């Protein structure tokens, strides 16, 4: 049951991150939850590195959204560098 909740919360976090940072990003019902879940992972480890979260403590909702936004920014930077210049 924990996996299902993770996917649901990941989808919500991914949607919120895409709403805050609109643009041409990968989407769909599979990629959006993965962005949200990835955001939670990024937030957890960055939060532990700077002392916000204790080891083993999961990231909160806002931290997960910030992590998802970081993933979207990195995606856009990589996509922009790989796109041919016109």
Helices and strands as residue ranges (DSSP letters): H 2-20, H 31-50, H 61-82
